[in-house]
Amino acid sequence: MNLDLNSAGQDRQEFSLLELNNRIKNVLLDAFPETCWIRAEMSDVRTNAASGHCYLEFIEKNPVTGQLVARARGSIWAKTFRLLKPYFEMETGQQFASGLKVLVKVAVEFHELYGYSLTVLDIDPAYTLGDMVRRRMEIIRQLQEEGVFTLNKELPFPTLPKRVAVITSPTAAGYEDFLNQLANNTAGYLFYTKLFPALMQGERTEESVIAALERIYQHLDCFDVVVIIRGGGATSDLNSFDSYLLAANCAQFPLPIITGIGHERDDTILDLVAHTRMKTPTAVAEFLIARMDKVAGELDSLQQSVSLLATEILSAQKNQLHTLANRLPALALNRIERNRSLLQRLGGQLPLMVSSLLKQQRATVDTWQLHLKNRTETWLAEQNRFIQLTEQFAQMASPEYLLKRGYSLTLKEGKIVKQATDLQSGDEIVTRFSDGEIRASVTQVQLSAEEIKDKS
């Protein structure tokens, strides 16, 4: 491929970098001869301590994806910044810091050496306030849609809120005020407090307070309520308490939460979801003392009611006893007269009753006597019959009776021989009969076949 360098060089336009930047600067001056207002989010806000100038970046993000879609360097010169910063913070209650959406009046500039930048000349706090309100409303709406916005408020408040978990900075003046107020209550109520340290201002406030809540959650049975307090501070510090995560954690916490973060006219989202919102740490202490006073008052009222009721009961019983004491003599006389009449009637009836009773007893005795006689005669007859039978049996079992019937008895050495095996050849035996006895000597013992078998 052949190029004609001489002809190409005649058609093109060449600039030095400075010349190009000058032309861009002039184009921007022609396009933006005056200032304009822009909407953007501040980022990387920093102040030069020596000069007092403020340097920052303006950015814009995609509202759906959150991706960065535009960026520009910005600066606020010291003279302007000294007026603009306190004005903005007083109107919005927020620190002039990164992350805020702002509406600023800027001059568009392009420097040959430093490039494109925006110089801030003025700021509209109303725009930032509107954005903050929108953000708060979005957080509140999200909590309501999730059904947690009023959960902590719906918890029953303890009758005696004596065990208090305190979330605050240990160096906060409000913490000392809170403790002194509780300790010096005029009624002498005893409160038990436990500090769970947390940062109460700055970017780490949210995670620090949530971490303290998690530590309290591990010892729920040890506490009645949770108190979140801070001792005053700038209104801009309240921005940390408009956090969704912090509000969601507090709304769903299983113990009632009382807030006292040091501002009377500003309600944070944390205040809105807490069970009870008080203005200051001292007010929180007074609230707890007042709850104890209420219970003490109820107990005093109950004591008075019980005392009055007891007095009324005792008075009524006294009157009743007095009435009975007055009636007692008459009642006693009446009872004595009735008993005397009864005794008289019984005295008249007694002879007849005794006579009747004796007749009944006599008839009973006669009946039993006859019955006993019959039973005795029957028993004697039965015993007589038994004796006769026993005597007859004894006679039949006697040796004399057996001998008369033709049997005989064989004795060896005065003992009856019952088996042939009891005898041996040469034994002397006596055989008795009914009419006498004979003596003999055994010459031979003859056993039966079964006996021989058993011996073998």
Secondary structure as GFF3:
##gff-version 3
##sequence-region A 1 456
A	DSSP	alpha_helix	5	11	.	.	.	ID=ss1
A	DSSP	alpha_helix	17	31	.	.	.	ID=ss2
A	DSSP	beta_strand	36	47	.	.	.	ID=ss3
A	DSSP	beta_strand	54	61	.	.	.	ID=ss4
A	DSSP	beta_strand	68	76	.	.	.	ID=ss5
A	DSSP	alpha_helix	78	92	.	.	.	ID=ss6
A	DSSP	beta_strand	101	111	.	.	.	ID=ss7
A	DSSP	beta_strand	115	123	.	.	.	ID=ss8
A	DSSP	alpha_helix	125	145	.	.	.	ID=ss9
A	DSSP	beta_strand	163	168	.	.	.	ID=ss10
A	DSSP	alpha_helix	173	183	.	.	.	ID=ss11
A	DSSP	beta_strand	192	197	.	.	.	ID=ss12
A	DSSP	alpha_helix	205	217	.	.	.	ID=ss13
A	DSSP	three_ten_helix	220	222	.	.	.	ID=ss14
A	DSSP	beta_strand	225	229	.	.	.	ID=ss15
A	DSSP	three_ten_helix	235	241	.	.	.	ID=ss16
A	DSSP	alpha_helix	244	251	.	.	.	ID=ss17
A	DSSP	beta_strand	257	260	.	.	.	ID=ss18
A	DSSP	alpha_helix	269	273	.	.	.	ID=ss19
A	DSSP	beta_strand	276	277	.	.	.	ID=ss20
A	DSSP	alpha_helix	281	397	.	.	.	ID=ss21
A	DSSP	alpha_helix	399	404	.	.	.	ID=ss22
A	DSSP	beta_strand	409	412	.	.	.	ID=ss23
A	DSSP	beta_strand	415	416	.	.	.	ID=ss24
A	DSSP	three_ten_helix	420	422	.	.	.	ID=ss25
A	DSSP	beta_strand	428	433	.	.	.	ID=ss26
A	DSSP	beta_strand	436	441	.	.	.	ID=ss27
A	DSSP	alpha_helix	449	455	.	.	.	ID=ss28
###
